[in-house]
Amino acid sequence: RMGCRRVTRHINRCSQVKLSPNDLSWHNEGASIEAVIERVGGSKRAIYSHFGGKKELFAAIVTENASRALAALSPTEMSGRNPEDTLLTFGRRYVEILMTPATLALYRSIVAEGVRFPELSQVFFESGPGRAAARLATVLEEFRKRGEIDIKDTTRAAEHFIGMLRDDLHLKTVLGLRPLPGPAEIEASVQQATSIFLNGCRPREAGKTQSRPRRPAGRR
């Protein structure tokens, strides 16, 4: 059996390799596993021994990608940071991983075959976007308790922020309507999403109340 380090190395290599949708075609289990092995090395026996099959390998790859993005939300990374710095760091890592050829291929494959194989869609969501949103919601809740943001539903807010990070930049790239964004474009997109998000949830100043719109004269 492969040791833990070798398993981790296989996952990392799987997550970084440029896979095509055909390599991740779920209706052809054997051929797809062999395609992955051809790209990353190892043997079919080792893959099945440690992952159980393609679905489990897929979950491991998505989980590894999510873990790399979520490292920005770890207690160590958050120590002494304000909401803006934390969201910018998370946003950069999230979008960079989202835009890798391997992640884009996984996303396209799920969109193409998720209806026929809903369990794979569930694995993808729970291991990737869902997990990221849950962790981000926990972080936002900490900021809320510290009085640094004013949000009632941190879970929904986390989902909104992640949606802002993806925006049409991700959709156009997935559809092949544009090339992969470069570092400068990713940075600009993340900064704008973070600014808009934080401007919408800053705490109101003490003693100030939100003014109500005036009614037209003659109406009650």
Secondary structure as the mmCIF struct_conf table of DSSP 4:
data_model
#
loop_
_struct_conf.conf_type_id
_struct_conf.id
_struct_conf.beg_label_comp_id
_struct_conf.beg_label_asym_id
_struct_conf.beg_label_seq_id
_struct_conf.end_label_comp_id
_struct_conf.end_label_asym_id
_struct_conf.end_label_seq_id
HELX_RH_AL_P HELX_RH_AL_P1 CYS A 4 GLN A 16
BEND BEND1 VAL A 17 VAL A 17
HELX_RH_3T_P HELX_RH_3T_P1 PRO A 21 LEU A 24
TURN_TY1_P TURN_TY1_P1 TRP A 26 HIS A 27
HELX_RH_AL_P HELX_RH_AL_P2 GLU A 29 VAL A 40
BEND BEND2 GLY A 42 GLY A 42
HELX_RH_AL_P HELX_RH_AL_P3 LYS A 44 PHE A 51
BEND BEND3 GLY A 53 GLY A 53
HELX_RH_AL_P HELX_RH_AL_P4 LYS A 54 LEU A 70
HELX_RH_3T_P HELX_RH_3T_P2 ALA A 71 LEU A 73
BEND BEND4 SER A 74 SER A 74
HELX_RH_AL_P HELX_RH_AL_P5 PRO A 75 MET A 78
TURN_TY1_P TURN_TY1_P2 SER A 79 GLY A 80
HELX_RH_AL_P HELX_RH_AL_P6 PRO A 83 LEU A 98
TURN_TY1_P TURN_TY1_P3 MET A 99 MET A 99
BEND BEND5 THR A 100 THR A 100
HELX_RH_AL_P HELX_RH_AL_P7 PRO A 101 GLU A 113
TURN_TY1_P TURN_TY1_P4 GLY A 114 ARG A 116
HELX_RH_AL_P HELX_RH_AL_P8 PRO A 118 SER A 127
TURN_TY1_P TURN_TY1_P5 GLY A 128 GLY A 128
HELX_RH_AL_P HELX_RH_AL_P9 PRO A 129 LYS A 145
TURN_TY1_P TURN_TY1_P6 ARG A 146 GLY A 147
BEND BEND6 GLU A 148 GLU A 148
BEND BEND7 LYS A 152 LYS A 152
HELX_RH_AL_P HELX_RH_AL_P10 THR A 154 VAL A 174
TURN_TY1_P TURN_TY1_P7 LEU A 175 GLY A 176
BEND BEND8 LEU A 177 ARG A 178
HELX_LH_PP_P HELX_LH_PP_P1 PRO A 179 PRO A 181
HELX_RH_AL_P HELX_RH_AL_P11 PRO A 183 ASN A 199
TURN_TY1_P TURN_TY1_P8 GLY A 200 GLY A 200
BEND BEND9 CYS A 201 CYS A 201
HELX_LH_PP_P HELX_LH_PP_P2 ARG A 202 GLU A 205
TURN_TY1_P TURN_TY1_P9 ALA A 206 GLY A 207
HELX_LH_PP_P HELX_LH_PP_P3 GLN A 210 PRO A 216
TURN_TY1_P TURN_TY1_P10 ALA A 217 GLY A 218
#
